[in-house]
Amino acid sequence: MSSFLTDGVSTFLESDSHRAEIIAYIAKGQLPLKYAYAGSAAHTHDALAQLETYASVVGSDEVREVASFLRGHAGDQIVEIGPGNGRHSAALLATAGHYGRYLGLDFSRTLLGIAAQSLRSGGVRADTALWDVEQGPTTAIADWRRGPSPVVVLFLGQTLGNVEDVPATLRNIRESLRPGDRLLLGLSARVPGATAEDYLAPYRNETFRRAALEPLLAVGVPADAIDDRLGYENDEVVVDAVLRTAVTLDDAELAAGERVRCFRSRRFQAAEVVGLLADGGWSTDRLQLDDTAGRLIVGAVAADPDE
Ligand SMILES: C[S@@+](CC[C@H](N)C(=O)[O-])C[C@H]1O[C@@H](n2cnc3c(N)ncnc32)[C@H](O)[C@@H]1O
């Protein structure tokens, strides 16, 4: 049987450190999704992001809503965490008519390059910097911003639902900003009455499968040693890679049957997000829930820790 995973497409990592990090995470059974955006996997993500099924998760309605918010913040400097291939960002900035300052931040150097190209060809002056939002705060925003006006931070496309530690990620963003700065989150929400299959259907395609498994392939796990299991549990769409045979990766010996969680996408409830934001130092002032489409857009202001 031919499969996207065994089609001989070559894989590569983006940084020398990624190999050891990915292998250490695989050995622990939990691989953060960020590696599925870097190196050759960035190009797989770019292909995935052009599918109709991807749009059904991250949504063109998100573009419309975020653009309408940005029109009310015309003079602000925009920072975006995780612009992906930049197409979503270029569309919403064009819809908002924003051609001011823009800083794209991402874990993936490869995607940042692709995003900057999409944005610049749409007339946006895009600056970029690397940041792993899960690792700790960054000084890149403070170094880039100009003057006293607040920045608006976009964190869209359900990326918050993919991180390993949501509260720590929200704190890292808050600690990289000043009181009064704004955050706009685009999230996937729980849909009343939805079945597990409703959540899983957009993920049943070979491009997604390759995107989720590519970091394992890139460090040398043979495609035919992976049995991937897509499921919905504890309000998350998840993918586990189960090893069909024993695999040795550098010093790590993995037994047949070992399971590695390599994808997660949480479905949020509105009240839960407000609580998570409050714990992370944010005060929510905008909540837009479309519980038919399963889309949640949340706006928050960075609170002053001294007040
Ligand atoms: C689901 S895609 C969303 C892309 C885009 N915002 C959209 O709406 O189509 C996730 C984006 O976040 C980035 N990302 C994932 N984990 C990250 C991390 N820990 N730190 C910084 N960026 C991360 C990915 O490289 C990618 O650009």
The ligand as an ORCA input file, in Angstrom:
! r2SCAN-3c Opt
* xyz 0 1
  C      -1.316     25.767     14.036
  S      -0.073     26.745     13.268
  C      -0.990     28.262     13.136
  C      -0.503     29.075     12.013
  C      -1.278     30.367     11.747
  N      -1.358     31.204     12.929
  C      -2.655     30.048     11.213
  O      -3.611     30.526     11.815
  O      -2.754     29.383     10.192
  C       1.031     27.001     14.619
  C       2.097     28.068     14.453
  O       2.707     28.305     15.718
  C       4.100     28.017     15.689
  N       4.473     27.397     16.976
  C       4.109     26.182     17.447
  N       4.669     25.962     18.659
  C       5.382     27.067     18.952
  C       6.207     27.453     20.058
  N       6.389     26.637     21.105
  N       6.786     28.671     20.034
  C       6.607     29.517     18.976
  N       5.876     29.201     17.886
  C       5.256     27.988     17.880
  C       4.261     27.078     14.506
  O       5.586     27.073     14.016
  C       3.236     27.663     13.532
  O       3.744     28.806     12.885
*
